[in-house]
Amino acid sequence: MKKSVIVLALAALTFSACQKFQESEGGMLYKVVTDNGQEKIKEGDFVSFGAVIKTDGDSTLLSTYDSGQPSFMAVQTPMFAGDIMSAFLKLGSGDSAIFKLNIDSMEAHGMPRPEETKGTHIVYELKINHVIPKGELTDSVFHSQIEKYIEAEQEKVKGAEADNIKKYIEKNKLNVQTTESGINYVIEKEGKGPLARVEDTVLVDYTGRFLHGKAFDTSIEETAKKENLFDQRRPYEAIRIPAGLGNVIPGWDEALTTFPEGTKALIILPSKLAYGEQGAMTIGPYTPLVFEIDIVDVIPQKGATEE
C-alpha cells in the first residue's frame, strides 16, 4: 500500500513538472499544479491563500509564509488583463498554480518594475486555502462569515504559539533562561558595562527573525544583504532607543534594562511581548519572534551620574 502511494505521488509530481505553461490574457503564463475541482473564485469572493513571489531568476521577492500564517483578501476586479487578480480568478479552493506576470504589461499600466529585476516576468506561486463566495450574500452576512473564519484561524495560531516556541528551543538545543514576564533568552556574550536605567539611551545592533529562521529586519548591512533585506535608502547602524519608555515592543523595553552594555544575546519573545493579537506589517497576529541583540553602548540620560 505504501509503495503504491509513493509511486502515485511521484507520478503526480512528474506530471506537474512536465506540464507546459499556458498563455493567457495580457501575456500572463500559468501552470496549474493542483486542481481540486472546486468552483473557481469570482470577483468579490474572500480568499485565504499562501503566495511566494519570485523573479525570473528564482530570487524570492516576498513570501507570505514568512510569518507562518496565511494571507486574506477580497478578490477585486482586475485592473488590467493579466494582472494578479486575473490569476486568482483561475483557481478554486485547494488549488495551486504558478503564474508568470508580464512585467512590460504591468509597467504599461503604471505598476513599477521591482528593483533589480532583469527578466520578463514576475513569478507568483499561489496556493488557495479557503474561499468564502460572496454570491447573493448580503454584506452583513458575508462580513460575518469572514470574521468568524479569521477568528477561528487566529485561535489556531494562538493555541499553537507556546508549543511552537518550545519546539524552536528544543530543535536548536538552546539552554534558555526565562524572565518572569516570559522572555526566553540565551546569553552569547556577557556584558561588562553599565546597565541601562529608565530614560538612558541604548545603542543596539539587532536582527529579528521568525521561528523558522527567516529574517524580517536587521540593523546590520552584511546580514541585510545575505537575507535579501537590503534597502539602500536606510542607514545600517546600531539604533538608539530610550530605555524603559515604551518606545519599542514590551520585550525590547524589558531586555534593554536587563542586559548590560557589551551583552550579546538571543531573545525569544512570545507575541504578548512583541506585536500581540494585532501583528504589524509582515508580522501576523500571535507571532512569537526571535531577536539577536548586541548592546553596543549605554548613554546615561543628561545630568545622570554613574553609581
C-alpha positions as a Markdown table, in Angstrom:
| # | Residue | x | y | z |
|---|---|---|---|---|
| 1 | Met | 0.0 | 0.0 | 0.0 |
| 2 | Lys | 2.7 | 2.5 | 1.0 |
| 3 | Lys | 4.7 | 1.7 | -2.2 |
| 4 | Ser | 1.7 | 2.4 | -4.3 |
| 5 | Val | 1.1 | 5.7 | -2.6 |
| 6 | Ile | 4.7 | 6.7 | -3.2 |
| 7 | Val | 4.5 | 5.7 | -6.8 |
| 8 | Leu | 1.3 | 7.7 | -7.4 |
| 9 | Ala | 2.8 | 10.7 | -5.6 |
| 10 | Leu | 5.9 | 10.6 | -7.7 |
| 11 | Ala | 3.8 | 10.2 | -10.9 |
| 12 | Ala | 1.8 | 13.3 | -9.9 |
| 13 | Leu | 4.9 | 15.3 | -9.3 |
| 14 | Thr | 6.4 | 14.2 | -12.6 |
| 15 | Phe | 3.2 | 15.1 | -14.5 |
| 16 | Ser | 3.1 | 18.6 | -12.9 |
| 17 | Ala | 6.8 | 19.2 | -13.7 |
| 18 | Cys | 6.2 | 18.2 | -17.4 |
| 19 | Gln | 3.2 | 20.4 | -17.8 |
| 20 | Lys | 3.8 | 23.4 | -20.1 |
| 21 | Phe | 2.8 | 26.9 | -19.2 |
| 22 | Gln | -0.3 | 28.1 | -21.0 |
| 23 | Glu | -0.6 | 31.7 | -22.3 |
| 24 | Ser | -3.4 | 33.8 | -21.1 |
| 25 | Glu | -4.6 | 37.4 | -21.2 |
| 26 | Gly | -2.1 | 40.2 | -21.0 |
| 27 | Gly | 0.9 | 38.0 | -21.7 |
| 28 | Met | 0.4 | 36.1 | -18.5 |
| 29 | Leu | 1.6 | 32.5 | -18.4 |
| 30 | Tyr | 0.3 | 29.9 | -16.0 |
| 31 | Lys | 0.6 | 26.3 | -15.0 |
| 32 | Val | -1.9 | 24.6 | -12.6 |
| 33 | Val | -0.1 | 22.3 | -10.1 |
| 34 | Thr | -3.2 | 21.1 | -8.2 |
| 35 | Asp | -6.8 | 21.3 | -9.4 |
| 36 | Asn | -9.2 | 20.4 | -6.6 |
| 37 | Gly | -12.2 | 20.5 | -8.8 |
| 38 | Gln | -13.9 | 23.3 | -6.8 |
| 39 | Glu | -15.8 | 26.3 | -8.3 |
| 40 | Lys | -13.5 | 29.0 | -9.4 |
| 41 | Ile | -13.1 | 32.2 | -7.5 |
| 42 | Lys | -15.2 | 35.2 | -8.6 |
| 43 | Glu | -14.7 | 38.9 | -8.1 |
| 44 | Gly | -15.7 | 39.9 | -4.6 |
| 45 | Asp | -15.1 | 36.5 | -3.1 |
| 46 | Phe | -12.9 | 36.2 | 0.1 |
| 47 | Val | -9.8 | 34.1 | -0.1 |
| 48 | Ser | -7.3 | 32.7 | 2.3 |
| 49 | Phe | -4.0 | 31.9 | 0.5 |
| 50 | Gly | -0.3 | 31.5 | 0.5 |
| 51 | Ala | 2.0 | 33.1 | -2.0 |
| 52 | Val | 5.7 | 33.2 | -3.0 |
| 53 | Ile | 6.7 | 35.9 | -5.4 |
| 54 | Lys | 9.9 | 35.5 | -7.3 |
| 55 | Thr | 11.9 | 36.9 | -10.2 |
| 56 | Asp | 12.5 | 35.0 | -13.4 |
| 57 | Gly | 15.9 | 34.1 | -11.9 |
| 58 | Asp | 14.2 | 32.4 | -9.0 |
| 59 | Ser | 15.1 | 35.0 | -6.4 |
| 60 | Thr | 12.4 | 35.4 | -3.8 |
| 61 | Leu | 10.9 | 38.9 | -3.5 |
| 62 | Leu | 8.2 | 38.1 | -1.0 |
| 63 | Ser | 6.7 | 35.1 | 0.8 |
| 64 | Thr | 3.5 | 35.1 | 2.8 |
| 65 | Tyr | 4.8 | 32.0 | 4.5 |
| 66 | Asp | 7.5 | 34.0 | 6.3 |
| 67 | Ser | 5.1 | 34.9 | 9.2 |
| 68 | Gly | 3.8 | 31.3 | 9.4 |
| 69 | Gln | 0.2 | 32.4 | 8.7 |
| 70 | Pro | -2.0 | 32.6 | 5.7 |
| 71 | Ser | -2.9 | 35.9 | 4.0 |
| 72 | Phe | -6.5 | 37.1 | 3.5 |
| 73 | Met | -8.2 | 39.3 | 0.9 |
| 74 | Ala | -11.3 | 40.0 | -1.1 |
| 75 | Val | -10.6 | 39.5 | -4.8 |
| 76 | Gln | -11.0 | 42.7 | -6.7 |
| 77 | Thr | -11.8 | 43.4 | -10.4 |
| 78 | Pro | -8.6 | 43.0 | -12.4 |
| 79 | Met | -7.0 | 46.4 | -13.1 |
| 80 | Phe | -5.8 | 45.1 | -16.5 |
| 81 | Ala | -5.7 | 41.9 | -18.5 |
| 82 | Gly | -3.1 | 39.6 | -16.9 |
| 83 | Asp | -2.7 | 41.2 | -13.5 |
| 84 | Ile | -2.6 | 39.2 | -10.3 |
| 85 | Met | -6.4 | 39.4 | -9.7 |
| 86 | Ser | -6.8 | 37.6 | -13.1 |
| 87 | Ala | -4.7 | 34.8 | -11.7 |
| 88 | Phe | -6.9 | 34.3 | -8.7 |
| 89 | Leu | -10.0 | 34.0 | -10.9 |
| 90 | Lys | -8.5 | 30.9 | -12.5 |
| 91 | Leu | -8.3 | 29.0 | -9.1 |
| 92 | Gly | -10.7 | 27.4 | -6.6 |
| 93 | Ser | -10.4 | 26.3 | -3.0 |
| 94 | Gly | -7.5 | 23.9 | -2.6 |
| 95 | Asp | -5.9 | 24.7 | -6.0 |
| 96 | Ser | -2.3 | 25.7 | -6.5 |
| 97 | Ala | -0.6 | 27.1 | -9.6 |
| 98 | Ile | 2.3 | 29.1 | -10.9 |
| 99 | Phe | 1.7 | 32.4 | -12.7 |
| 100 | Lys | 4.2 | 34.4 | -14.7 |
| 101 | Leu | 3.0 | 38.0 | -15.0 |
| 102 | Asn | 4.4 | 40.0 | -17.8 |
| 103 | Ile | 6.5 | 43.0 | -16.5 |
| 104 | Asp | 6.1 | 45.1 | -19.6 |
| 105 | Ser | 2.3 | 44.8 | -19.3 |
| 106 | Met | 2.5 | 45.7 | -15.6 |
| 107 | Glu | 4.7 | 48.8 | -16.3 |
| 108 | Ala | 2.3 | 49.9 | -19.1 |
| 109 | His | -0.4 | 50.1 | -16.5 |
| 110 | Gly | 1.5 | 52.2 | -14.1 |
| 111 | Met | 3.0 | 49.4 | -11.9 |
| 112 | Pro | 6.7 | 49.9 | -11.2 |
| 113 | Arg | 9.3 | 47.2 | -12.1 |
| 114 | Pro | 10.6 | 45.6 | -8.9 |
| 115 | Glu | 14.2 | 46.7 | -8.2 |
| 116 | Glu | 17.0 | 44.6 | -9.7 |
| 117 | Thr | 14.5 | 42.5 | -11.7 |
| 118 | Lys | 16.0 | 41.9 | -15.2 |
| 119 | Gly | 13.7 | 39.2 | -16.5 |
| 120 | Thr | 10.5 | 39.5 | -18.5 |
| 121 | His | 8.1 | 38.1 | -15.8 |
| 122 | Ile | 7.3 | 38.2 | -12.1 |
| 123 | Val | 6.5 | 34.7 | -10.9 |
| 124 | Tyr | 3.7 | 34.0 | -8.4 |
| 125 | Glu | 3.3 | 30.6 | -6.7 |
| 126 | Leu | -0.2 | 30.6 | -5.3 |
| 127 | Lys | -2.0 | 28.1 | -3.0 |
| 128 | Ile | -5.7 | 28.8 | -2.2 |
| 129 | Asn | -6.5 | 27.5 | 1.3 |
| 130 | His | -10.2 | 28.6 | 1.6 |
| 131 | Val | -12.8 | 30.6 | -0.3 |
| 132 | Ile | -15.9 | 32.3 | 1.0 |
| 133 | Pro | -18.1 | 33.1 | -2.0 |
| 134 | Lys | -19.8 | 36.5 | -2.0 |
| 135 | Gly | -22.6 | 35.3 | -4.3 |
| 136 | Glu | -26.0 | 36.6 | -3.2 |
| 137 | Leu | -25.0 | 37.1 | 0.4 |
| 138 | Thr | -25.8 | 40.4 | 2.0 |
| 139 | Asp | -22.7 | 42.4 | 3.0 |
| 140 | Ser | -23.5 | 41.9 | 6.7 |
| 141 | Val | -23.8 | 38.1 | 6.4 |
| 142 | Phe | -20.7 | 38.0 | 4.1 |
| 143 | His | -18.6 | 40.0 | 6.5 |
| 144 | Ser | -19.8 | 38.0 | 9.5 |
| 145 | Gln | -18.7 | 34.8 | 7.8 |
| 146 | Ile | -15.3 | 36.3 | 7.1 |
| 147 | Glu | -14.8 | 37.5 | 10.7 |
| 148 | Lys | -15.7 | 34.1 | 12.1 |
| 149 | Tyr | -13.3 | 32.4 | 9.7 |
| 150 | Ile | -10.4 | 34.7 | 10.5 |
| 151 | Glu | -11.1 | 34.5 | 14.3 |
| 152 | Ala | -11.0 | 30.7 | 14.1 |
| 153 | Glu | -7.8 | 30.7 | 12.2 |
| 154 | Gln | -6.2 | 33.1 | 14.6 |
| 155 | Glu | -7.3 | 31.0 | 17.6 |
| 156 | Lys | -5.5 | 28.1 | 16.0 |
| 157 | Val | -2.3 | 30.2 | 15.7 |
| 158 | Lys | -2.8 | 31.5 | 19.3 |
| 159 | Gly | -3.2 | 28.0 | 20.6 |
| 160 | Ala | -0.1 | 26.7 | 18.9 |
| 161 | Glu | 2.2 | 29.6 | 20.0 |
| 162 | Ala | 3.6 | 28.1 | 23.2 |
| 163 | Asp | 4.2 | 24.7 | 21.6 |
| 164 | Asn | 5.9 | 26.4 | 18.6 |
| 165 | Ile | 8.3 | 28.2 | 21.0 |
| 166 | Lys | 9.0 | 25.0 | 22.9 |
| 167 | Lys | 9.8 | 23.2 | 19.6 |
| 168 | Tyr | 12.1 | 26.0 | 18.5 |
| 169 | Ile | 14.0 | 25.8 | 21.7 |
| 170 | Glu | 14.3 | 22.0 | 21.5 |
| 171 | Lys | 15.2 | 21.9 | 17.8 |
| 172 | Asn | 18.0 | 24.4 | 18.3 |
| 173 | Lys | 19.1 | 22.8 | 21.6 |
| 174 | Leu | 19.0 | 26.1 | 23.5 |
| 175 | Asn | 19.8 | 26.2 | 27.2 |
| 176 | Val | 17.4 | 29.2 | 27.9 |
| 177 | Gln | 16.8 | 31.3 | 30.9 |
| 178 | Thr | 13.3 | 32.7 | 31.3 |
| 179 | Thr | 12.3 | 36.1 | 32.8 |
| 180 | Glu | 9.1 | 36.4 | 34.9 |
| 181 | Ser | 7.3 | 38.1 | 32.0 |
| 182 | Gly | 8.1 | 35.2 | 29.7 |
| 183 | Ile | 11.2 | 36.2 | 27.7 |
| 184 | Asn | 13.3 | 33.1 | 26.9 |
| 185 | Tyr | 17.0 | 34.1 | 26.4 |
| 186 | Val | 20.5 | 32.8 | 25.9 |
| 187 | Ile | 23.5 | 35.0 | 26.7 |
| 188 | Glu | 26.1 | 34.6 | 24.0 |
| 189 | Lys | 28.5 | 37.1 | 25.4 |
| 190 | Glu | 28.4 | 38.5 | 29.0 |
| 191 | Gly | 28.4 | 42.3 | 29.1 |
| 192 | Lys | 30.8 | 44.0 | 31.4 |
| 193 | Gly | 29.5 | 47.6 | 31.0 |
| 194 | Pro | 26.7 | 49.6 | 32.8 |
| 195 | Leu | 23.1 | 48.5 | 32.9 |
| 196 | Ala | 20.7 | 51.0 | 31.3 |
| 197 | Arg | 18.2 | 52.7 | 33.6 |
| 198 | Val | 14.9 | 54.2 | 32.5 |
| 199 | Glu | 15.5 | 57.2 | 30.1 |
| 200 | Asp | 19.1 | 56.2 | 29.4 |
| 201 | Thr | 19.8 | 55.8 | 25.7 |
| 202 | Val | 20.8 | 52.4 | 24.5 |
| 203 | Leu | 22.6 | 51.7 | 21.2 |
| 204 | Val | 21.6 | 48.2 | 19.9 |
| 205 | Asp | 22.5 | 46.2 | 16.8 |
| 206 | Tyr | 19.9 | 43.6 | 16.1 |
| 207 | Thr | 18.4 | 41.0 | 13.7 |
| 208 | Gly | 14.8 | 40.0 | 14.0 |
| 209 | Arg | 13.7 | 36.5 | 12.8 |
| 210 | Phe | 10.6 | 34.3 | 12.7 |
| 211 | Leu | 10.8 | 31.0 | 14.4 |
| 212 | His | 11.5 | 29.2 | 11.1 |
| 213 | Gly | 14.7 | 31.3 | 10.8 |
| 214 | Lys | 13.7 | 33.9 | 8.1 |
| 215 | Ala | 14.9 | 37.4 | 9.0 |
| 216 | Phe | 12.4 | 40.2 | 8.7 |
| 217 | Asp | 14.6 | 43.2 | 9.9 |
| 218 | Thr | 18.2 | 44.0 | 10.8 |
| 219 | Ser | 20.4 | 46.9 | 11.6 |
| 220 | Ile | 23.4 | 45.1 | 10.1 |
| 221 | Glu | 24.2 | 45.7 | 6.4 |
| 222 | Glu | 26.0 | 42.4 | 5.9 |
| 223 | Thr | 23.0 | 40.5 | 7.3 |
| 224 | Ala | 20.6 | 42.6 | 5.3 |
| 225 | Lys | 22.4 | 41.6 | 2.0 |
| 226 | Lys | 22.6 | 38.0 | 3.0 |
| 227 | Glu | 18.9 | 37.8 | 3.9 |
| 228 | Asn | 17.7 | 39.7 | 0.8 |
| 229 | Leu | 16.5 | 42.6 | 3.0 |
| 230 | Phe | 19.0 | 45.3 | 1.9 |
| 231 | Asp | 17.5 | 48.7 | 1.3 |
| 232 | Gln | 20.0 | 51.3 | 0.1 |
| 233 | Arg | 17.7 | 54.1 | 1.3 |
| 234 | Arg | 18.2 | 53.3 | 5.0 |
| 235 | Pro | 21.3 | 53.5 | 7.1 |
| 236 | Tyr | 22.7 | 50.3 | 8.7 |
| 237 | Glu | 23.9 | 51.1 | 12.1 |
| 238 | Ala | 23.1 | 50.5 | 15.8 |
| 239 | Ile | 19.7 | 52.1 | 16.6 |
| 240 | Arg | 19.3 | 54.5 | 19.5 |
| 241 | Ile | 16.5 | 53.7 | 21.9 |
| 242 | Pro | 15.5 | 55.5 | 25.1 |
| 243 | Ala | 15.2 | 52.7 | 27.7 |
| 244 | Gly | 12.0 | 51.9 | 29.6 |
| 245 | Leu | 9.7 | 54.5 | 28.0 |
| 246 | Gly | 7.6 | 52.2 | 25.9 |
| 247 | Asn | 9.0 | 53.4 | 22.5 |
| 248 | Val | 9.5 | 49.8 | 21.5 |
| 249 | Ile | 7.7 | 46.5 | 21.9 |
| 250 | Pro | 7.5 | 45.3 | 25.6 |
| 251 | Gly | 10.0 | 42.5 | 25.2 |
| 252 | Trp | 12.6 | 45.0 | 24.0 |
| 253 | Asp | 11.8 | 47.5 | 26.7 |
| 254 | Glu | 12.5 | 44.8 | 29.3 |
| 255 | Ala | 15.6 | 43.5 | 27.6 |
| 256 | Leu | 17.2 | 46.9 | 27.3 |
| 257 | Thr | 17.1 | 47.3 | 31.1 |
| 258 | Thr | 18.1 | 43.7 | 31.8 |
| 259 | Phe | 21.3 | 43.2 | 29.8 |
| 260 | Pro | 24.3 | 45.4 | 30.5 |
| 261 | Glu | 26.4 | 47.1 | 27.8 |
| 262 | Gly | 28.5 | 44.6 | 25.8 |
| 263 | Thr | 25.9 | 41.9 | 26.1 |
| 264 | Lys | 25.2 | 39.7 | 23.0 |
| 265 | Ala | 22.0 | 37.7 | 23.5 |
| 266 | Leu | 19.4 | 35.7 | 21.7 |
| 267 | Ile | 15.9 | 36.6 | 23.0 |
| 268 | Ile | 12.7 | 34.7 | 22.1 |
| 269 | Leu | 9.6 | 36.8 | 22.6 |
| 270 | Pro | 6.1 | 35.4 | 22.9 |
| 271 | Ser | 3.6 | 37.6 | 20.9 |
| 272 | Lys | 2.3 | 39.2 | 24.1 |
| 273 | Leu | 5.8 | 40.8 | 24.4 |
| 274 | Ala | 6.0 | 41.5 | 20.7 |
| 275 | Tyr | 3.1 | 42.6 | 18.4 |
| 276 | Gly | 0.3 | 40.8 | 20.1 |
| 277 | Glu | -3.0 | 39.9 | 18.6 |
| 278 | Gln | -2.8 | 42.7 | 16.0 |
| 279 | Gly | 0.5 | 42.0 | 14.4 |
| 280 | Ala | 2.4 | 44.5 | 12.3 |
| 281 | Met | 3.2 | 44.7 | 8.6 |
| 282 | Thr | 4.5 | 41.3 | 7.7 |
| 283 | Ile | 4.2 | 40.0 | 11.3 |
| 284 | Gly | 0.9 | 38.2 | 11.8 |
| 285 | Pro | -1.2 | 38.1 | 15.0 |
| 286 | Tyr | 0.1 | 35.9 | 17.8 |
| 287 | Thr | 3.5 | 35.6 | 16.2 |
| 288 | Pro | 6.5 | 34.8 | 18.5 |
| 289 | Leu | 9.8 | 36.4 | 17.4 |
| 290 | Val | 13.5 | 35.8 | 17.8 |
| 291 | Phe | 16.0 | 38.7 | 18.1 |
| 292 | Glu | 19.8 | 38.5 | 18.1 |
| 293 | Ile | 20.8 | 41.7 | 20.0 |
| 294 | Asp | 24.1 | 43.3 | 20.8 |
| 295 | Ile | 24.0 | 46.1 | 23.4 |
| 296 | Val | 26.7 | 48.3 | 21.9 |
| 297 | Asp | 26.6 | 51.3 | 24.3 |
| 298 | Val | 24.6 | 52.7 | 27.2 |
| 299 | Ile | 24.5 | 56.5 | 27.3 |
| 300 | Pro | 23.2 | 57.9 | 30.6 |
| 301 | Gln | 20.5 | 60.5 | 30.5 |
| 302 | Lys | 21.6 | 64.1 | 30.6 |
| 303 | Gly | 22.5 | 65.1 | 34.2 |
| 304 | Ala | 22.6 | 61.5 | 35.5 |
| 305 | Thr | 25.6 | 60.3 | 37.4 |
| 306 | Glu | 27.0 | 56.7 | 37.3 |
| 307 | Glu | 26.6 | 54.8 | 40.6 |
